[in-house]
Amino acid sequence: MVSPAPNSENRSLFKRTKLFDARTTDAIFYWTTLGFAGLILVLVAWLGFQLYSSAAPSIAKFGPKFLTSSKWDPVEEIYGAWPYIYGTLVSSFLALLLAVPIGLGTAIYLAELAPKWMRTPLSFLVELLAAVPSVVYGLWGRLVLIPAILPLQGWLSEHAYKWPIVGPLFDGAPMGFSMMAGGLILAIMILPFITAVSREVIKAVPPMQREAAFGLGSTHWEAIRGPILRAARSGIIGAIILGLARALGETMAITMVIGNGNEASASLLAPANTLSSKLALEFAEASGDQLPALMYLALVLFGITIVVNGFARLMIWNMARQVKGSTRG
């Protein structure tokens, strides 16, 4: 039996019902995803509030001087964060100084120069480095890296301390466990992040820019140095800052090799410490005023990380907007 064709009134009612259902579904989907995104912001704000609340006694007692004082004495209940802030910043800067040239060079090779049969396995190996647990890096640093750099530290201690300008960086006896070891292990750990992100940014440069450079007679090196890296500049900076954020927050690996000193020494051969290392070493046994002081350290580290990651996101967003505009043009 054939059903009668729907009249115009039924068709109109069907369309209105379908439109209403589609709008309702879209609204539910929109507000659900908005809730998920808002939840992230709530978690970040909640974490910051909890850190601030826990650190409030130390903030009230020491104030901003906590950031510039160098004495950390739980017996006298005097606490200062400067050696750990200094160690965090210097070790991260040293890691960038070592990792950025190698990571950027590897990214350029993978994106522009490597043969096709090599790109996939080499990219996989680079990304595999990022998946290695930090404690494995720490063990490797203690067992392999430190014995390997001890002869170099001995030579630098005997000769390089007399060099102008850089001499103070190598003053003192070789210790093995030192700022140098911490910077090296961080450089190895952030290398895959800088390489992987920079490679993707370079690959995202519109092909017309490469073709235009080659059409004008540029060599491959001139094309890479000029339009390609110029277009990818913001994204590469974002990759570097993401690597910096990774270095700032690293805990286990650097704790195992940096020596855990309590002084801000200019020498790379001396033991040092970082904010995250200090928290990992003392938090479990902290009591009294020491616990709020450690939470103050955590709040400082949290603030530094938020600022660095926010700046990195801004740079990557700017790069994406530039690439989109070039593609439209």
C-alpha positions as a Markdown table, in Angstrom:
| # | Residue | x | y | z |
|---|---|---|---|---|
| 1 | Met | 0.0 | 0.0 | 0.0 |
| 2 | Val | 1.4 | 3.4 | -1.1 |
| 3 | Ser | 1.3 | 6.1 | 1.6 |
| 4 | Pro | -0.3 | 9.4 | 0.6 |
| 5 | Ala | 2.0 | 12.2 | -0.3 |
| 6 | Pro | 2.4 | 14.7 | 2.5 |
| 7 | Asn | 0.5 | 17.9 | 2.0 |
| 8 | Ser | 2.1 | 21.4 | 2.2 |
| 9 | Glu | 1.1 | 21.9 | 5.8 |
| 10 | Asn | 2.8 | 18.7 | 7.0 |
| 11 | Arg | 5.9 | 19.5 | 5.0 |
| 12 | Ser | 6.1 | 22.9 | 6.6 |
| 13 | Leu | 5.7 | 21.4 | 10.1 |
| 14 | Phe | 8.4 | 18.8 | 9.4 |
| 15 | Lys | 10.8 | 21.5 | 8.3 |
| 16 | Arg | 10.2 | 23.6 | 11.4 |
| 17 | Thr | 10.7 | 20.6 | 13.6 |
| 18 | Lys | 13.9 | 19.6 | 11.9 |
| 19 | Leu | 15.2 | 23.1 | 12.1 |
| 20 | Phe | 14.4 | 23.3 | 15.7 |
| 21 | Asp | 16.2 | 20.0 | 16.4 |
| 22 | Ala | 19.3 | 21.1 | 14.5 |
| 23 | Arg | 19.5 | 24.4 | 16.4 |
| 24 | Thr | 19.0 | 22.6 | 19.7 |
| 25 | Thr | 21.8 | 20.1 | 18.9 |
| 26 | Asp | 24.2 | 22.8 | 17.9 |
| 27 | Ala | 23.5 | 24.8 | 21.0 |
| 28 | Ile | 24.0 | 21.8 | 23.2 |
| 29 | Phe | 27.3 | 21.0 | 21.4 |
| 30 | Tyr | 28.4 | 24.6 | 21.7 |
| 31 | Trp | 27.8 | 25.0 | 25.4 |
| 32 | Thr | 29.3 | 21.5 | 26.1 |
| 33 | Thr | 32.5 | 22.3 | 24.4 |
| 34 | Leu | 32.6 | 25.7 | 25.9 |
| 35 | Gly | 32.2 | 24.1 | 29.3 |
| 36 | Phe | 35.2 | 21.8 | 28.6 |
| 37 | Ala | 37.3 | 24.8 | 27.6 |
| 38 | Gly | 36.2 | 26.8 | 30.6 |
| 39 | Leu | 37.1 | 23.9 | 32.8 |
| 40 | Ile | 40.7 | 24.2 | 31.8 |
| 41 | Leu | 40.7 | 27.9 | 32.8 |
| 42 | Val | 39.1 | 27.0 | 36.1 |
| 43 | Leu | 41.7 | 24.4 | 36.9 |
| 44 | Val | 44.5 | 26.8 | 36.1 |
| 45 | Ala | 43.0 | 29.5 | 38.2 |
| 46 | Trp | 42.2 | 27.0 | 41.0 |
| 47 | Leu | 45.8 | 25.8 | 41.0 |
| 48 | Gly | 47.1 | 29.3 | 41.2 |
| 49 | Phe | 44.8 | 30.2 | 44.0 |
| 50 | Gln | 45.7 | 27.1 | 46.0 |
| 51 | Leu | 49.4 | 27.8 | 45.6 |
| 52 | Tyr | 48.9 | 31.4 | 46.6 |
| 53 | Ser | 46.8 | 30.4 | 49.7 |
| 54 | Ser | 49.4 | 27.9 | 50.8 |
| 55 | Ala | 52.3 | 30.4 | 50.3 |
| 56 | Ala | 50.4 | 33.2 | 52.0 |
| 57 | Pro | 52.3 | 32.9 | 55.3 |
| 58 | Ser | 55.6 | 33.2 | 53.6 |
| 59 | Ile | 54.4 | 36.0 | 51.3 |
| 60 | Ala | 53.3 | 38.0 | 54.4 |
| 61 | Lys | 56.5 | 37.2 | 56.3 |
| 62 | Phe | 59.2 | 37.7 | 53.7 |
| 63 | Gly | 57.4 | 39.6 | 50.9 |
| 64 | Pro | 59.4 | 40.4 | 47.7 |
| 65 | Lys | 62.7 | 40.0 | 49.6 |
| 66 | Phe | 62.1 | 36.2 | 49.4 |
| 67 | Leu | 62.9 | 36.5 | 45.7 |
| 68 | Thr | 66.3 | 38.2 | 46.2 |
| 69 | Ser | 67.5 | 36.6 | 49.5 |
| 70 | Ser | 70.1 | 33.8 | 49.2 |
| 71 | Lys | 69.8 | 32.2 | 52.7 |
| 72 | Trp | 67.8 | 29.0 | 53.1 |
| 73 | Asp | 68.0 | 27.8 | 56.7 |
| 74 | Pro | 65.1 | 25.8 | 58.1 |
| 75 | Val | 66.6 | 25.8 | 61.6 |
| 76 | Glu | 66.5 | 29.6 | 61.8 |
| 77 | Glu | 63.4 | 29.7 | 59.7 |
| 78 | Ile | 65.0 | 32.1 | 57.2 |
| 79 | Tyr | 64.2 | 31.4 | 53.6 |
| 80 | Gly | 65.3 | 32.9 | 50.3 |
| 81 | Ala | 64.7 | 31.8 | 46.7 |
| 82 | Trp | 67.4 | 33.6 | 44.7 |
| 83 | Pro | 69.9 | 30.6 | 44.3 |
| 84 | Tyr | 67.1 | 28.4 | 43.0 |
| 85 | Ile | 65.6 | 31.1 | 40.7 |
| 86 | Tyr | 69.2 | 31.7 | 39.4 |
| 87 | Gly | 69.8 | 28.0 | 38.9 |
| 88 | Thr | 66.5 | 27.6 | 37.0 |
| 89 | Leu | 67.1 | 30.5 | 34.7 |
| 90 | Val | 70.8 | 29.8 | 34.0 |
| 91 | Ser | 70.4 | 26.1 | 33.4 |
| 92 | Ser | 67.5 | 26.7 | 31.1 |
| 93 | Phe | 69.4 | 29.4 | 29.2 |
| 94 | Leu | 72.4 | 27.1 | 28.9 |
| 95 | Ala | 70.1 | 24.3 | 27.6 |
| 96 | Leu | 68.7 | 26.7 | 24.9 |
| 97 | Leu | 72.2 | 27.9 | 24.0 |
| 98 | Leu | 73.1 | 24.3 | 23.2 |
| 99 | Ala | 69.8 | 22.9 | 21.9 |
| 100 | Val | 68.6 | 25.6 | 19.6 |
| 101 | Pro | 71.4 | 25.4 | 16.9 |
| 102 | Ile | 71.3 | 21.6 | 16.8 |
| 103 | Gly | 67.5 | 21.5 | 16.9 |
| 104 | Leu | 67.0 | 24.1 | 14.2 |
| 105 | Gly | 69.6 | 22.6 | 12.0 |
| 106 | Thr | 68.0 | 19.2 | 12.3 |
| 107 | Ala | 64.5 | 20.7 | 11.6 |
| 108 | Ile | 65.8 | 22.4 | 8.4 |
| 109 | Tyr | 67.4 | 19.2 | 7.2 |
| 110 | Leu | 64.3 | 17.1 | 7.8 |
| 111 | Ala | 61.9 | 19.7 | 6.2 |
| 112 | Glu | 64.1 | 20.8 | 3.2 |
| 113 | Leu | 67.1 | 18.6 | 2.5 |
| 114 | Ala | 66.6 | 15.0 | 3.7 |
| 115 | Pro | 65.7 | 12.4 | 1.1 |
| 116 | Lys | 62.2 | 11.0 | 1.4 |
| 117 | Trp | 63.3 | 7.6 | 2.5 |
| 118 | Met | 65.2 | 9.2 | 5.5 |
| 119 | Arg | 62.6 | 11.7 | 6.7 |
| 120 | Thr | 60.1 | 9.4 | 8.3 |
| 121 | Pro | 62.5 | 7.2 | 10.3 |
| 122 | Leu | 64.7 | 10.1 | 11.4 |
| 123 | Ser | 61.6 | 12.1 | 12.4 |
| 124 | Phe | 60.4 | 9.1 | 14.4 |
| 125 | Leu | 63.7 | 8.9 | 16.2 |
| 126 | Val | 63.6 | 12.6 | 17.1 |
| 127 | Glu | 60.1 | 12.3 | 18.4 |
| 128 | Leu | 61.1 | 9.1 | 20.3 |
| 129 | Leu | 63.5 | 11.2 | 22.4 |
| 130 | Ala | 60.6 | 13.2 | 23.7 |
| 131 | Ala | 58.9 | 10.0 | 25.0 |
| 132 | Val | 61.9 | 8.9 | 27.1 |
| 133 | Pro | 61.1 | 9.3 | 30.8 |
| 134 | Ser | 63.0 | 12.0 | 32.6 |
| 135 | Val | 64.3 | 9.5 | 35.2 |
| 136 | Val | 66.0 | 7.6 | 32.4 |
| 137 | Tyr | 67.7 | 10.8 | 31.3 |
| 138 | Gly | 68.8 | 11.3 | 34.9 |
| 139 | Leu | 70.3 | 7.9 | 35.2 |
| 140 | Trp | 72.1 | 8.2 | 31.9 |
| 141 | Gly | 73.4 | 11.6 | 33.1 |
| 142 | Arg | 74.8 | 10.1 | 36.3 |
| 143 | Leu | 76.3 | 7.0 | 34.7 |
| 144 | Val | 77.5 | 8.3 | 31.3 |
| 145 | Leu | 77.3 | 12.1 | 30.9 |
| 146 | Ile | 79.1 | 13.1 | 34.1 |
| 147 | Pro | 82.1 | 10.7 | 33.8 |
| 148 | Ala | 82.4 | 11.9 | 30.1 |
| 149 | Ile | 82.5 | 15.6 | 31.0 |
| 150 | Leu | 84.8 | 15.3 | 34.0 |
| 151 | Pro | 88.0 | 15.4 | 31.8 |
| 152 | Leu | 86.6 | 18.5 | 30.0 |
| 153 | Gln | 85.8 | 20.1 | 33.3 |
| 154 | Gly | 89.3 | 19.4 | 34.6 |
| 155 | Trp | 90.9 | 21.0 | 31.5 |
| 156 | Leu | 88.6 | 24.0 | 31.7 |
| 157 | Ser | 89.4 | 24.4 | 35.4 |
| 158 | Glu | 93.1 | 24.4 | 34.7 |
| 159 | His | 93.2 | 26.7 | 31.6 |
| 160 | Ala | 89.9 | 28.5 | 30.9 |
| 161 | Tyr | 89.6 | 30.4 | 34.2 |
| 162 | Lys | 92.3 | 32.8 | 32.9 |
| 163 | Trp | 90.4 | 33.7 | 29.8 |
| 164 | Pro | 89.0 | 37.2 | 29.7 |
| 165 | Ile | 85.2 | 37.6 | 30.1 |
| 166 | Val | 84.4 | 33.9 | 30.2 |
| 167 | Gly | 87.0 | 33.0 | 32.8 |
| 168 | Pro | 84.7 | 33.2 | 35.8 |
| 169 | Leu | 82.4 | 30.6 | 34.2 |
| 170 | Phe | 85.1 | 27.9 | 34.7 |
| 171 | Asp | 86.5 | 28.9 | 38.0 |
| 172 | Gly | 86.8 | 26.3 | 40.7 |
| 173 | Ala | 87.5 | 22.6 | 41.0 |
| 174 | Pro | 85.7 | 20.1 | 38.6 |
| 175 | Met | 82.8 | 18.6 | 40.5 |
| 176 | Gly | 81.0 | 16.5 | 37.8 |
| 177 | Phe | 77.7 | 17.2 | 39.4 |
| 178 | Ser | 77.3 | 20.8 | 38.3 |
| 179 | Met | 75.5 | 23.5 | 36.4 |
| 180 | Met | 77.2 | 22.3 | 33.3 |
| 181 | Ala | 75.8 | 18.8 | 33.7 |
| 182 | Gly | 72.4 | 20.2 | 34.4 |
| 183 | Gly | 72.4 | 22.4 | 31.3 |
| 184 | Leu | 73.6 | 19.5 | 29.1 |
| 185 | Ile | 70.9 | 17.1 | 30.3 |
| 186 | Leu | 68.2 | 19.8 | 29.8 |
| 187 | Ala | 69.5 | 20.5 | 26.3 |
| 188 | Ile | 69.2 | 16.8 | 25.3 |
| 189 | Met | 65.7 | 16.7 | 26.8 |
| 190 | Ile | 64.3 | 19.8 | 25.0 |
| 191 | Leu | 66.0 | 19.0 | 21.7 |
| 192 | Pro | 63.2 | 16.9 | 20.3 |
| 193 | Phe | 60.6 | 19.5 | 21.1 |
| 194 | Ile | 62.4 | 22.3 | 19.3 |
| 195 | Thr | 63.2 | 20.1 | 16.4 |
| 196 | Ala | 59.7 | 18.7 | 15.9 |
| 197 | Val | 57.8 | 22.0 | 16.2 |
| 198 | Ser | 60.3 | 23.9 | 14.0 |
| 199 | Arg | 60.1 | 21.2 | 11.4 |
| 200 | Glu | 56.3 | 21.5 | 11.2 |
| 201 | Val | 56.5 | 25.3 | 11.1 |
| 202 | Ile | 59.1 | 25.2 | 8.2 |
| 203 | Lys | 56.9 | 22.7 | 6.3 |
| 204 | Ala | 53.9 | 25.0 | 6.7 |
| 205 | Val | 55.6 | 27.8 | 4.7 |
| 206 | Pro | 53.6 | 28.2 | 1.5 |
| 207 | Pro | 55.3 | 26.4 | -1.5 |
| 208 | Met | 54.9 | 29.6 | -3.6 |
| 209 | Gln | 57.6 | 31.3 | -1.5 |
| 210 | Arg | 60.0 | 28.5 | -2.3 |
| 211 | Glu | 59.1 | 28.5 | -5.9 |
| 212 | Ala | 59.5 | 32.3 | -6.1 |
| 213 | Ala | 62.9 | 32.2 | -4.5 |
| 214 | Phe | 64.1 | 29.4 | -6.9 |
| 215 | Gly | 62.5 | 31.3 | -9.9 |
| 216 | Leu | 64.7 | 34.3 | -9.0 |
| 217 | Gly | 67.8 | 32.2 | -9.2 |
| 218 | Ser | 68.3 | 31.6 | -5.5 |
| 219 | Thr | 70.3 | 28.6 | -4.3 |
| 220 | His | 68.8 | 26.2 | -1.8 |
| 221 | Trp | 70.7 | 27.8 | 1.0 |
| 222 | Glu | 69.6 | 31.3 | 0.0 |
| 223 | Ala | 66.0 | 30.3 | -0.2 |
| 224 | Ile | 66.1 | 28.7 | 3.2 |
| 225 | Arg | 68.0 | 31.6 | 4.8 |
| 226 | Gly | 65.8 | 34.2 | 3.2 |
| 227 | Pro | 62.0 | 33.7 | 2.5 |
| 228 | Ile | 61.6 | 30.3 | 4.2 |
| 229 | Leu | 63.1 | 31.1 | 7.6 |
| 230 | Arg | 61.7 | 34.6 | 7.5 |
| 231 | Ala | 58.2 | 33.3 | 7.1 |
| 232 | Ala | 58.8 | 30.7 | 9.8 |
| 233 | Arg | 60.5 | 33.0 | 12.2 |
| 234 | Ser | 57.6 | 33.5 | 14.6 |
| 235 | Gly | 56.8 | 29.8 | 14.8 |
| 236 | Ile | 60.5 | 28.9 | 15.4 |
| 237 | Ile | 60.6 | 31.4 | 18.2 |
| 238 | Gly | 57.4 | 29.8 | 19.6 |
| 239 | Ala | 59.2 | 26.4 | 19.4 |
| 240 | Ile | 62.2 | 27.7 | 21.3 |
| 241 | Ile | 60.0 | 29.2 | 24.0 |
| 242 | Leu | 58.1 | 25.9 | 24.3 |
| 243 | Gly | 61.5 | 24.2 | 24.8 |
| 244 | Leu | 62.3 | 26.8 | 27.4 |
| 245 | Ala | 59.1 | 26.1 | 29.3 |
| 246 | Arg | 60.0 | 22.4 | 29.2 |
| 247 | Ala | 63.4 | 23.2 | 30.7 |
| 248 | Leu | 62.0 | 25.4 | 33.4 |
| 249 | Gly | 59.7 | 22.7 | 34.7 |
| 250 | Glu | 62.0 | 19.7 | 34.5 |
| 251 | Thr | 62.6 | 18.0 | 37.9 |
| 252 | Met | 63.9 | 14.5 | 38.1 |
| 253 | Ala | 66.6 | 14.4 | 35.5 |
| 254 | Ile | 68.2 | 17.7 | 36.5 |
| 255 | Thr | 67.9 | 16.9 | 40.2 |
| 256 | Met | 70.1 | 13.8 | 39.6 |
| 257 | Val | 73.0 | 15.7 | 37.9 |
| 258 | Ile | 73.0 | 19.3 | 39.0 |
| 259 | Gly | 74.6 | 18.7 | 42.4 |
| 260 | Asn | 71.8 | 20.4 | 44.5 |
| 261 | Gly | 73.9 | 23.3 | 45.8 |
| 262 | Asn | 72.5 | 26.2 | 47.7 |
| 263 | Glu | 74.5 | 29.0 | 46.3 |
| 264 | Ala | 74.2 | 31.1 | 43.2 |
| 265 | Ser | 77.7 | 30.7 | 41.7 |
| 266 | Ala | 78.8 | 32.2 | 38.4 |
| 267 | Ser | 80.9 | 29.1 | 37.7 |
| 268 | Leu | 79.4 | 26.3 | 35.5 |
| 269 | Leu | 81.6 | 23.8 | 37.3 |
| 270 | Ala | 80.0 | 24.4 | 40.7 |
| 271 | Pro | 76.9 | 22.5 | 42.0 |
| 272 | Ala | 73.6 | 24.4 | 41.7 |
| 273 | Asn | 69.9 | 23.9 | 42.2 |
| 274 | Thr | 66.6 | 24.8 | 40.6 |
| 275 | Leu | 63.1 | 25.6 | 41.9 |
| 276 | Ser | 61.7 | 22.2 | 40.9 |
| 277 | Ser | 64.7 | 20.3 | 42.3 |
| 278 | Lys | 64.4 | 22.1 | 45.6 |
| 279 | Leu | 60.7 | 21.2 | 45.8 |
| 280 | Ala | 61.3 | 17.6 | 45.0 |
| 281 | Leu | 64.1 | 17.2 | 47.6 |
| 282 | Glu | 62.5 | 18.9 | 50.6 |
| 283 | Phe | 58.7 | 18.9 | 50.2 |
| 284 | Ala | 58.2 | 15.4 | 51.6 |
| 285 | Glu | 59.9 | 16.3 | 54.9 |
| 286 | Ala | 58.9 | 19.9 | 55.2 |
| 287 | Ser | 57.2 | 21.2 | 58.3 |
| 288 | Gly | 56.5 | 24.5 | 60.0 |
| 289 | Asp | 57.4 | 27.6 | 58.1 |
| 290 | Gln | 59.3 | 25.5 | 55.6 |
| 291 | Leu | 56.2 | 24.3 | 53.9 |
| 292 | Pro | 54.8 | 27.8 | 53.0 |
| 293 | Ala | 58.3 | 28.7 | 51.8 |
| 294 | Leu | 58.3 | 25.8 | 49.5 |
| 295 | Met | 54.8 | 26.7 | 48.3 |
| 296 | Tyr | 56.2 | 30.2 | 47.6 |
| 297 | Leu | 58.8 | 28.6 | 45.4 |
| 298 | Ala | 56.1 | 26.6 | 43.6 |
| 299 | Leu | 54.1 | 29.8 | 43.0 |
| 300 | Val | 57.1 | 31.5 | 41.5 |
| 301 | Leu | 57.7 | 28.5 | 39.2 |
| 302 | Phe | 54.1 | 28.4 | 38.3 |
| 303 | Gly | 54.1 | 32.1 | 37.4 |
| 304 | Ile | 57.2 | 31.8 | 35.2 |
| 305 | Thr | 55.8 | 28.8 | 33.4 |
| 306 | Ile | 52.4 | 30.5 | 32.7 |
| 307 | Val | 54.2 | 33.6 | 31.3 |
| 308 | Val | 56.5 | 31.6 | 29.1 |
| 309 | Asn | 53.8 | 29.3 | 27.7 |
| 310 | Gly | 51.5 | 32.2 | 27.1 |
| 311 | Phe | 54.1 | 34.0 | 25.1 |
| 312 | Ala | 54.9 | 30.8 | 23.1 |
| 313 | Arg | 51.2 | 30.4 | 22.3 |
| 314 | Leu | 51.0 | 34.0 | 21.1 |
| 315 | Met | 54.0 | 33.5 | 18.8 |
| 316 | Ile | 52.6 | 30.3 | 17.3 |
| 317 | Trp | 49.2 | 32.0 | 16.8 |
| 318 | Asn | 50.9 | 34.9 | 15.0 |
| 319 | Met | 52.8 | 32.5 | 12.7 |
| 320 | Ala | 49.6 | 30.6 | 11.8 |
| 321 | Arg | 47.9 | 34.0 | 11.0 |
| 322 | Gln | 50.8 | 35.0 | 8.8 |
| 323 | Val | 50.8 | 31.7 | 6.9 |
| 324 | Lys | 47.0 | 31.9 | 6.4 |
| 325 | Gly | 47.3 | 35.4 | 5.0 |
| 326 | Ser | 50.1 | 34.4 | 2.6 |
| 327 | Thr | 48.0 | 31.5 | 1.4 |
| 328 | Arg | 45.1 | 33.7 | 0.7 |
| 329 | Gly | 47.2 | 36.2 | -1.1 |
